[in-house]
């Protein structure tokens, strides 16, 4: 289990990394999974990680599980590992942007 100070820091890092609202993320996951013939059910759209991030966004810090904490670390690490858009191909890379948006991070936002 994570101690209180570490959890506070993780919570802040996660909230900075995930810069989309829960509504924006839910809409993106539905759009991302939609095809010409059908749209997925709202609770089934997107990747398992994207769905987990969405669930975390709807929780209070005191309600986090160990599994939530593992996902939060993974999301923070994934976002931190991305190249700085000012120094690389960055924002023009649509596929990269869309992958990050499935975990709630839009690299085009400040």
Secondary structure by P-SEA (a helix, b strand, c coil): cccaaaaaaaaaaaaaaacccaaaaaaaaaaaaccccccccccccccaaaaaaaaaaacccccccaaaaaaaaaaaaaaaacccccccccccaaaaaaaaaaaccccccc
